């Protein structure tokens, strides 16, 4: 109970980096509850960084997870409507994620394994518990 109260009373994240770290921790927790094993966080390779690297519940598939966290309304379109965090995964970012997945596969000997890229999008609104989370499984072909 004390743990729940502590989480509810926690001050809102002050900046985007802190919000991103909170989002990654929240995504890792949700994935673990869904049967994933988190193998690593913020894994850097020359091609870039993987927010989370997981083993899927099938125990065969490696999952590179890109976590995007925003406060709702933090980004708006030209028409003034809110842009969801997953919309920031543009073509350039997709290419970078694919290269990160390839680099991790080569470095870890995963070439013979199924590797996929998932996106976890989190809308973190102050005072809203829990945040709104969308998990896009196999968001792009990985490796």
Protein Blocks (a to p, Z undefined) as FASTA:
>chain_A
ZZmmmmmmpccdfblmlmmmmmmmmmmmmmmmnopacfbghiacfklccfbacddfklma
ccddddddddehkaccfkopacdfklmmcfklmmmmmmmmmmmmmmnopmmpccdddddd
ddddehiacddddddehkbceZZ
